[in-house]
Amino acid sequence: MSIRTALALLLMLLVTAHAEAAPPSKIEHLAWLAGCWQLDGQPSGAGEQWSTLAGGTLFGSSRSLRDGRTVGFEFMQLRQHDDGRLVLTALPSGRNPTEFNATRIDDTEAVFENPANDFPQRIRYRRLDEQRAHARIEVAQDNPTQAIDFPMHRVACGGSTSTR
């Protein structure tokens, strides 16, 4: 075997080993988000609702309430792209979409980042148990004064309606 052939084989082995060591993130780890989540300490209906996982996508919406009125909303999409990237796309209060790429995904936590966005630059979802979760938005430099926490608990979807 020539040195050139040996080097080519070695390079192929290294590339294969690296690819096996770093599999792409899988959206299946986030299937636990499906359902309705009430923000702790907030009026009924303030929180997030996520669809079930289908076609490599989860769809979500959030709503903020004050004095019985909606004061903020957001539409979200979690999508596993063909290239393996897992992306959270957020459309807050009717503004343009912003994409956040997954930087860490496992069965209990998902971290998404977009350093080019002004705020937030990082979004975290963490499952505490079957009934409790915690979301956090922050700047990527870990400045605790520029972070907002959203503790929440699972509730039945389709609760009472109010016409106020």
C-alpha positions as CSV (number, residue, x, y, z in Angstrom):
1,M,0.0,0.0,0.0
2,S,1.4,3.4,-0.9
3,I,1.7,6.3,1.5
4,R,-0.9,8.2,-0.4
5,T,-3.4,5.4,-0.1
6,A,-2.7,4.9,3.6
7,L,-3.2,8.7,4.2
8,A,-6.5,8.6,2.2
9,L,-7.7,5.7,4.3
10,L,-6.7,7.4,7.5
11,L,-8.5,10.6,6.5
12,M,-11.6,8.6,5.7
13,L,-11.5,6.9,9.1
14,L,-11.1,10.2,10.9
15,V,-14.0,11.8,9.1
16,T,-16.2,8.8,9.7
17,A,-15.3,8.7,13.4
18,H,-16.1,12.4,13.8
19,A,-19.4,12.0,12.0
20,E,-20.4,9.1,14.3
21,A,-19.3,11.1,17.4
22,A,-21.5,14.1,16.6
23,P,-24.9,13.0,15.4
24,P,-27.3,15.7,14.4
25,S,-29.8,17.0,16.9
26,K,-33.2,15.2,16.8
27,I,-36.5,17.0,17.2
28,E,-37.9,13.8,18.8
29,H,-36.2,14.9,22.0
30,L,-38.6,17.8,22.2
31,A,-41.9,15.9,21.7
32,W,-42.5,16.4,25.5
33,L,-43.3,20.1,24.7
34,A,-46.6,19.0,23.0
35,G,-49.6,20.3,24.9
36,C,-50.6,23.4,26.9
37,W,-48.3,25.1,29.4
38,Q,-49.6,27.7,31.9
39,L,-47.1,30.4,33.1
40,D,-46.7,30.2,36.9
41,G,-48.3,33.2,38.7
42,Q,-49.9,34.5,35.5
43,P,-53.6,34.7,34.6
44,S,-55.3,31.6,33.1
45,G,-54.5,31.4,29.4
46,A,-51.0,33.0,29.7
47,G,-48.5,30.5,28.5
48,E,-47.6,28.3,25.5
49,Q,-49.4,25.7,23.5
50,W,-47.4,23.3,21.3
51,S,-48.7,20.9,18.6
52,T,-47.8,17.2,18.5
53,L,-44.7,16.3,16.6
54,A,-45.5,15.5,12.9
55,G,-43.4,15.7,9.8
56,G,-40.3,16.8,11.6
57,T,-42.1,19.9,13.0
58,L,-43.6,21.2,16.2
59,F,-45.8,24.4,16.0
60,G,-46.2,26.6,19.0
61,S,-47.9,29.8,20.2
62,S,-47.6,31.9,23.3
63,R,-49.8,34.6,24.8
64,S,-49.2,37.2,27.5
65,L,-52.1,38.7,29.4
66,R,-52.6,41.8,31.5
67,D,-55.9,43.0,33.0
68,G,-57.8,40.3,31.0
69,R,-56.4,41.4,27.6
70,T,-53.8,39.9,25.3
71,V,-50.7,42.2,25.4
72,G,-48.3,40.0,23.6
73,F,-48.2,36.9,21.4
74,E,-45.7,34.8,19.5
75,F,-45.9,32.0,16.9
76,M,-43.1,29.5,16.9
77,Q,-41.9,26.6,14.8
78,L,-39.4,23.9,15.7
79,R,-38.2,22.2,12.5
80,Q,-35.6,19.4,11.9
81,H,-34.1,20.5,8.6
82,D,-32.8,18.0,6.0
83,D,-29.2,18.9,6.8
84,G,-29.8,17.8,10.4
85,R,-30.0,21.3,11.9
86,L,-32.8,21.8,14.4
87,V,-34.1,25.4,14.2
88,L,-36.5,27.4,16.3
89,T,-38.2,30.1,14.3
90,A,-39.9,32.8,16.4
91,L,-42.5,35.4,15.1
92,P,-43.1,37.7,18.0
93,S,-46.2,39.9,18.0
94,G,-46.4,39.9,14.2
95,R,-42.8,41.0,13.6
96,N,-40.4,39.3,11.1
97,P,-39.3,35.8,11.9
98,T,-36.0,35.2,13.7
99,E,-34.2,31.8,13.5
100,F,-32.3,30.3,16.5
101,N,-30.1,27.2,15.8
102,A,-30.0,24.4,18.3
103,T,-26.7,24.3,20.2
104,R,-27.7,21.6,22.8
105,I,-30.5,19.1,22.7
106,D,-31.2,16.1,24.9
107,D,-34.2,14.6,26.6
108,T,-34.5,17.3,29.2
109,E,-33.1,20.5,27.7
110,A,-32.9,22.4,24.5
111,V,-30.8,25.5,23.9
112,F,-31.2,27.7,20.8
113,E,-28.9,30.6,19.8
114,N,-28.7,33.5,17.4
115,P,-25.8,35.8,18.4
116,A,-26.8,38.3,15.7
117,N,-30.2,39.0,17.3
118,D,-30.4,41.9,19.7
119,F,-32.6,40.2,22.3
120,P,-32.9,37.4,23.0
121,Q,-29.8,35.7,21.7
122,R,-30.4,32.4,23.5
123,I,-33.6,30.5,24.3
124,R,-33.7,27.6,26.7
125,Y,-36.4,25.0,27.3
126,R,-35.9,22.6,30.2
127,R,-38.2,19.8,31.3
128,L,-38.2,19.6,35.1
129,D,-40.6,16.6,35.2
130,E,-43.8,15.5,33.4
131,Q,-45.8,18.4,34.7
132,R,-43.3,21.3,35.0
133,A,-41.0,23.1,32.6
134,H,-38.9,26.2,32.5
135,A,-38.2,28.5,29.6
136,R,-35.6,31.3,29.6
137,I,-34.6,34.0,27.2
138,E,-31.2,35.7,27.6
139,V,-28.3,37.4,25.9
140,A,-25.6,35.0,24.9
141,Q,-23.0,36.7,27.1
142,D,-24.9,35.3,30.1
143,N,-25.8,38.7,31.6
144,P,-28.3,37.8,34.3
145,T,-29.8,41.3,34.2
146,Q,-30.9,40.7,30.6
147,A,-32.7,37.4,31.0
148,I,-36.4,36.6,31.6
149,D,-37.5,33.3,33.2
150,F,-40.8,31.6,32.4
151,P,-41.6,28.8,34.9
152,M,-44.7,26.9,33.7
153,H,-46.8,23.8,34.4
154,R,-48.8,21.6,32.2
155,V,-52.6,22.2,32.0
156,A,-55.4,20.7,30.0
157,C,-55.8,22.3,26.6
158,G,-59.1,24.0,25.7
159,G,-60.0,25.5,29.1
160,S,-62.7,28.0,29.7
161,T,-63.2,30.9,27.4
162,S,-63.8,34.5,28.3
163,T,-65.2,37.3,26.3
164,R,-63.9,40.4,28.0
